[in-house]
Amino acid sequence: MPPRRLSAVAVYCGSNRGADPAYAAAAATLGRLLAEREIRLVYGGGHVGLMGVLADSVLDSGGHALGVITRALDAREVGHRGLTSLIVVETMHERKAAMADVADAFIMLPGGYGTLDEFFEVVTWTQLGIHAKACGLLDVAGYYTPLRAQLDAAVRDGFVIPAHRELVITESEPGTLLDRLATWAPVTVSKWVD
């Protein structure tokens, strides 16, 4: 499939930098590539952790960054004040929906519960046909190796069909992941279960 134009990518990542400097390095590289490819960053709106590294890299490289943050988080002074635009919403449900609405594709960098929650919600929406958008996992320094094994186990044990396992595109390099997201085609599944 020829590459399609990605105009905006939502990135889910940690509000901490993590123990391995490779995580922040990957976030910075992804941010630079988004700017170079003229892809707008859509993310959680924070200035802390990998979120802040990512947004700063996009902005420092001349790109555009849209943050979506809840009023409660913004009140804790975690909102990034240098973004191209910042949307403040009331609930996490509104935040997730707003990010998904404007993004053409999704990427998960290393992170914790919130990162996993937000990413797997959009994967599920792709699985259910609520939207037809590519979902990519950036496996930095093997951080998501155990998660990838769990997804494979879900297929092996009959909880995820193989075609739906392929909805989570995995790469270890940001540029390669962006290339694959741009060439992704929706999976058509005629029968989910026996």
Contacts in CASP RR format, 6 or more apart in sequence:
PFRMAT RR
TARGET T0000
AUTHOR 0000-0000-0000
METHOD contacts of the structure
MODEL  1
MPPRRLSAVAVYCGSNRGADPAYAAAAATLGRLLAEREIRLVYGGGHVGL
MGVLADSVLDSGGHALGVITRALDAREVGHRGLTSLIVVETMHERKAAMA
DVADAFIMLPGGYGTLDEFFEVVTWTQLGIHAKACGLLDVAGYYTPLRAQ
LDAAVRDGFVIPAHRELVITESEPGTLLDRLATWAPVTVSKWVD
1 183 0 8 1.000
1 184 0 8 1.000
1 185 0 8 1.000
2 183 0 8 1.000
3 179 0 8 1.000
3 182 0 8 1.000
3 183 0 8 1.000
4 182 0 8 1.000
4 183 0 8 1.000
5 182 0 8 1.000
6 37 0 8 1.000
6 39 0 8 1.000
6 104 0 8 1.000
6 105 0 8 1.000
6 178 0 8 1.000
6 181 0 8 1.000
6 182 0 8 1.000
7 39 0 8 1.000
7 40 0 8 1.000
7 104 0 8 1.000
8 39 0 8 1.000
8 40 0 8 1.000
8 41 0 8 1.000
8 42 0 8 1.000
8 66 0 8 1.000
8 102 0 8 1.000
8 103 0 8 1.000
8 104 0 8 1.000
9 34 0 8 1.000
9 39 0 8 1.000
9 40 0 8 1.000
9 41 0 8 1.000
9 42 0 8 1.000
9 103 0 8 1.000
9 104 0 8 1.000
9 105 0 8 1.000
9 106 0 8 1.000
9 107 0 8 1.000
9 178 0 8 1.000
9 181 0 8 1.000
10 42 0 8 1.000
10 43 0 8 1.000
10 99 0 8 1.000
10 100 0 8 1.000
10 102 0 8 1.000
10 103 0 8 1.000
10 105 0 8 1.000
10 106 0 8 1.000
10 107 0 8 1.000
10 122 0 8 1.000
11 30 0 8 1.000
11 41 0 8 1.000
11 42 0 8 1.000
11 43 0 8 1.000
11 54 0 8 1.000
11 106 0 8 1.000
11 107 0 8 1.000
11 108 0 8 1.000
11 109 0 8 1.000
12 43 0 8 1.000
12 44 0 8 1.000
12 106 0 8 1.000
12 107 0 8 1.000
12 108 0 8 1.000
12 109 0 8 1.000
12 111 0 8 1.000
12 114 0 8 1.000
12 115 0 8 1.000
12 118 0 8 1.000
12 119 0 8 1.000
13 27 0 8 1.000
13 43 0 8 1.000
13 49 0 8 1.000
13 50 0 8 1.000
13 51 0 8 1.000
13 54 0 8 1.000
13 108 0 8 1.000
13 109 0 8 1.000
13 110 0 8 1.000
13 111 0 8 1.000
13 115 0 8 1.000
14 49 0 8 1.000
14 50 0 8 1.000
14 51 0 8 1.000
14 109 0 8 1.000
14 110 0 8 1.000
14 111 0 8 1.000
14 112 0 8 1.000
14 114 0 8 1.000
14 115 0 8 1.000
15 46 0 8 1.000
15 48 0 8 1.000
15 49 0 8 1.000
15 50 0 8 1.000
15 51 0 8 1.000
15 78 0 8 1.000
16 48 0 8 1.000
16 49 0 8 1.000
16 50 0 8 1.000
16 111 0 8 1.000
17 23 0 8 1.000
17 24 0 8 1.000
17 49 0 8 1.000
17 50 0 8 1.000
17 53 0 8 1.000
18 24 0 8 1.000
18 49 0 8 1.000
18 50 0 8 1.000
18 110 0 8 1.000
18 111 0 8 1.000
20 140 0 8 1.000
20 141 0 8 1.000
20 143 0 8 1.000
22 140 0 8 1.000
22 141 0 8 1.000
23 50 0 8 1.000
23 109 0 8 1.000
23 110 0 8 1.000
23 140 0 8 1.000
23 141 0 8 1.000
23 143 0 8 1.000
24 49 0 8 1.000
24 50 0 8 1.000
24 53 0 8 1.000
26 109 0 8 1.000
26 110 0 8 1.000
26 138 0 8 1.000
26 140 0 8 1.000
26 174 0 8 1.000
27 50 0 8 1.000
27 52 0 8 1.000
27 53 0 8 1.000
27 54 0 8 1.000
27 57 0 8 1.000
27 109 0 8 1.000
28 53 0 8 1.000
28 54 0 8 1.000
28 56 0 8 1.000
28 57 0 8 1.000
29 57 0 8 1.000
29 174 0 8 1.000
29 175 0 8 1.000
30 54 0 8 1.000
30 57 0 8 1.000
30 107 0 8 1.000
30 109 0 8 1.000
30 138 0 8 1.000
30 174 0 8 1.000
30 175 0 8 1.000
30 178 0 8 1.000
31 41 0 8 1.000
31 54 0 8 1.000
31 57 0 8 1.000
31 58 0 8 1.000
31 61 0 8 1.000
31 174 0 8 1.000
32 57 0 8 1.000
32 58 0 8 1.000
32 61 0 8 1.000
33 174 0 8 1.000
33 175 0 8 1.000
33 178 0 8 1.000
34 40 0 8 1.000
34 41 0 8 1.000
34 58 0 8 1.000
34 61 0 8 1.000
34 63 0 8 1.000
34 178 0 8 1.000
35 57 0 8 1.000
35 58 0 8 1.000
35 59 0 8 1.000
35 61 0 8 1.000
35 62 0 8 1.000
35 63 0 8 1.000
35 64 0 8 1.000
36 61 0 8 1.000
37 178 0 8 1.000
38 63 0 8 1.000
39 178 0 8 1.000
40 63 0 8 1.000
40 64 0 8 1.000
40 65 0 8 1.000
40 66 0 8 1.000
40 84 0 8 1.000
41 54 0 8 1.000
41 55 0 8 1.000
41 58 0 8 1.000
41 63 0 8 1.000
41 64 0 8 1.000
41 65 0 8 1.000
41 66 0 8 1.000
42 66 0 8 1.000
42 67 0 8 1.000
42 68 0 8 1.000
42 99 0 8 1.000
42 102 0 8 1.000
42 103 0 8 1.000
43 51 0 8 1.000
43 54 0 8 1.000
43 55 0 8 1.000
43 65 0 8 1.000
43 66 0 8 1.000
43 67 0 8 1.000
43 68 0 8 1.000
43 99 0 8 1.000
44 51 0 8 1.000
44 67 0 8 1.000
44 68 0 8 1.000
44 69 0 8 1.000
44 95 0 8 1.000
44 99 0 8 1.000
45 51 0 8 1.000
45 55 0 8 1.000
45 67 0 8 1.000
45 68 0 8 1.000
45 69 0 8 1.000
45 79 0 8 1.000
45 80 0 8 1.000
45 83 0 8 1.000
45 86 0 8 1.000
46 52 0 8 1.000
46 55 0 8 1.000
46 67 0 8 1.000
46 69 0 8 1.000
46 73 0 8 1.000
46 78 0 8 1.000
46 79 0 8 1.000
46 80 0 8 1.000
47 55 0 8 1.000
47 78 0 8 1.000
47 79 0 8 1.000
47 80 0 8 1.000
47 81 0 8 1.000
48 78 0 8 1.000
50 109 0 8 1.000
50 110 0 8 1.000
50 111 0 8 1.000
51 80 0 8 1.000
52 80 0 8 1.000
54 109 0 8 1.000
55 65 0 8 1.000
55 67 0 8 1.000
55 80 0 8 1.000
55 83 0 8 1.000
58 64 0 8 1.000
58 65 0 8 1.000
59 65 0 8 1.000
59 82 0 8 1.000
59 83 0 8 1.000
59 84 0 8 1.000
63 84 0 8 1.000
64 84 0 8 1.000
65 80 0 8 1.000
65 83 0 8 1.000
65 84 0 8 1.000
66 83 0 8 1.000
66 84 0 8 1.000
66 85 0 8 1.000
66 86 0 8 1.000
66 87 0 8 1.000
66 102 0 8 1.000
67 80 0 8 1.000
67 83 0 8 1.000
67 85 0 8 1.000
67 86 0 8 1.000
67 87 0 8 1.000
68 86 0 8 1.000
68 87 0 8 1.000
68 89 0 8 1.000
68 95 0 8 1.000
68 98 0 8 1.000
68 99 0 8 1.000
69 78 0 8 1.000
69 79 0 8 1.000
69 86 0 8 1.000
69 87 0 8 1.000
69 88 0 8 1.000
69 89 0 8 1.000
69 95 0 8 1.000
70 88 0 8 1.000
70 89 0 8 1.000
70 90 0 8 1.000
70 91 0 8 1.000
70 92 0 8 1.000
70 94 0 8 1.000
70 95 0 8 1.000
71 88 0 8 1.000
71 89 0 8 1.000
71 90 0 8 1.000
73 79 0 8 1.000
74 88 0 8 1.000
79 86 0 8 1.000
80 86 0 8 1.000
87 98 0 8 1.000
89 95 0 8 1.000
89 98 0 8 1.000
96 118 0 8 1.000
96 121 0 8 1.000
96 122 0 8 1.000
99 118 0 8 1.000
100 106 0 8 1.000
100 121 0 8 1.000
100 122 0 8 1.000
100 125 0 8 1.000
100 131 0 8 1.000
100 133 0 8 1.000
103 133 0 8 1.000
104 133 0 8 1.000
104 134 0 8 1.000
105 133 0 8 1.000
105 134 0 8 1.000
105 135 0 8 1.000
105 136 0 8 1.000
105 181 0 8 1.000
105 182 0 8 1.000
105 184 0 8 1.000
106 119 0 8 1.000
106 122 0 8 1.000
106 123 0 8 1.000
106 133 0 8 1.000
106 134 0 8 1.000
106 135 0 8 1.000
106 136 0 8 1.000
107 136 0 8 1.000
107 137 0 8 1.000
107 138 0 8 1.000
107 177 0 8 1.000
107 181 0 8 1.000
108 115 0 8 1.000
108 116 0 8 1.000
108 118 0 8 1.000
108 119 0 8 1.000
108 135 0 8 1.000
108 136 0 8 1.000
108 137 0 8 1.000
108 138 0 8 1.000
108 144 0 8 1.000
109 115 0 8 1.000
109 138 0 8 1.000
109 140 0 8 1.000
110 138 0 8 1.000
110 140 0 8 1.000
110 143 0 8 1.000
110 144 0 8 1.000
119 135 0 8 1.000
119 137 0 8 1.000
122 131 0 8 1.000
122 133 0 8 1.000
122 135 0 8 1.000
123 135 0 8 1.000
123 167 0 8 1.000
123 168 0 8 1.000
125 131 0 8 1.000
125 133 0 8 1.000
126 132 0 8 1.000
126 133 0 8 1.000
126 134 0 8 1.000
126 135 0 8 1.000
126 167 0 8 1.000
126 186 0 8 1.000
127 164 0 8 1.000
127 167 0 8 1.000
132 186 0 8 1.000
134 169 0 8 1.000
134 180 0 8 1.000
134 181 0 8 1.000
134 184 0 8 1.000
135 167 0 8 1.000
135 168 0 8 1.000
135 169 0 8 1.000
136 168 0 8 1.000
136 169 0 8 1.000
136 170 0 8 1.000
136 171 0 8 1.000
136 177 0 8 1.000
136 180 0 8 1.000
136 181 0 8 1.000
137 144 0 8 1.000
137 147 0 8 1.000
137 148 0 8 1.000
137 168 0 8 1.000
137 169 0 8 1.000
137 170 0 8 1.000
137 171 0 8 1.000
138 171 0 8 1.000
138 172 0 8 1.000
138 174 0 8 1.000
138 177 0 8 1.000
139 145 0 8 1.000
139 148 0 8 1.000
139 170 0 8 1.000
139 171 0 8 1.000
139 172 0 8 1.000
140 172 0 8 1.000
142 172 0 8 1.000
144 170 0 8 1.000
148 170 0 8 1.000
151 160 0 8 1.000
151 165 0 8 1.000
151 168 0 8 1.000
152 165 0 8 1.000
154 160 0 8 1.000
154 165 0 8 1.000
155 161 0 8 1.000
155 162 0 8 1.000
155 165 0 8 1.000
161 189 0 8 1.000
161 192 0 8 1.000
161 193 0 8 1.000
163 187 0 8 1.000
163 189 0 8 1.000
164 187 0 8 1.000
164 189 0 8 1.000
164 192 0 8 1.000
166 187 0 8 1.000
167 187 0 8 1.000
169 177 0 8 1.000
169 180 0 8 1.000
169 181 0 8 1.000
169 184 0 8 1.000
171 177 0 8 1.000
171 180 0 8 1.000
END
